[in-house]
Amino acid sequence: MPESSSLSHVLVLVANRAATSLAPADIAAARDMAGGGPATILSEGEAAEIPCPAPGTGDMPHIAPLREEFSGRDLDILVVAAQERRRKLLVADMDSTIVNCETLDDLARHAGIGERIAEITRRSMNGEMDFEAALRERVGLLRGMPATLLEAAWKDVRLNPGAQELVRTMKRHGACTALVSGGFTFFTSRVAKLCGFDEQHANSLLIEDGRLTGDVGQPILGPDAKLAHLRRLAARQGIGMAQAMAVGDGANDLAMLREAGLGVAFHAKPAVRRAVACQVNHTTLRTLLFAQGYAARDFVPAIT
């Protein structure tokens, strides 16, 4: 068994319970491969953690071989530093992260131009287009559309599983939580209220005489603004970046994901997965709590 002083990190295994179960054999195989210590069960059949050396040291490989070992099993594997695991700040993207859709794409679908805007969104979120230019182009295509489309698009929005548990549990344990989106305040204000975020920030769609003008309020909230909010909130809380968590899926989230002590790519675009080591590709937002060392019994339940 390795000396505890060498186990500076924690290997976290989480199963998608809709598709598989985390078996004792899985935990044993991961422990042996990582050169880790005794496992702790965080949720029976769903999540476990194993103290281990830092990736690339001792017997611990980098993360890719571990993921390859369990490929096809609907298991997420994360490696996090053992110190300061319970973060005091959460900054979360909204579209395709806290909610299950891209709200601008849904708005465009109701306007009858969904495919045109969805392709621009895809390119922007994968880092193939400048975010601000892509946002202006997409919103411009909505010029003259009735503002009532916003309410129609809102009816399609659903919280991703674990969203309320994540926010409510972190708040119960003293964390500040913020929803910071390149989308629109019409949606973020409602999503923030549903989840219980302390604050929300997004772009504003301009409306005149009940119709969308095709313009976005200034300044535009893009990648730099997301990073600025992360830094501002950390400074306000009097914490370092090591105590901050950020989560998102698109290229406009990369700056904050890289700077946060724990930056998580959540069901992310290929460009983001290539850049961020800590990934959730198969499971839900509950995994962000397991990564912080919370057991399922510690979760604050979602409001039904």
C-alpha angles and dihedrals in degrees: 000000000000120000112265090232089067094052098088095150140048127229110214121199120192127178128209096238092201089066109022146354132242103245129197088247090058091052093047092049092050092047092052093045092050097043087236138160132245115321126239119211112228096177123004110253091356115062141013137166130215125193108234144162120271113283111276095022130100111340093334113110124204114273098264097070090049092052091046090053091060099032114144092025101096091239125141117213121196132174117205135172112265094225121084093000096158103075123216096207133046121190112182136186114225114210113075088353112063091011129040099239148043101256095203090053090051090049090052092048090057088049091054096247099090099129094050093052096038091060091053089048091051093052093045095048091049091052096251094119135036108264097227094047091048092049093050091048094050096045090046089061088060094059111138095011116135115263089226086081087078092066091046091053091047090061089064096053118107129177114244114246112274096021096116093040091053096050097038094047095048091047091049087057095049104266125143113233128200133179108213115179141172085215127081137296091231087072103028093055090057096041091048090053093049093051099035099242113173092227142357135209130185144131125290126233111219117231130188126180091351095306135101112255094207091242135108124223117253137283099038115225106229138144095304092050091050090054091046091054090050091052093043094051093046090051091047090052091047093236136127124240090260087073095050129092126198127185131188146130109220140072090254087065096055098093094055093040091055095048101044117091087238113026113179126197104211115203082324136187116267094257090054094047089053091054104039122060098195105075140168106200105151110024139053138268087275085081090071088063093048088050088059093052098258115146118219090252088062095056119111103229123244118257109252 
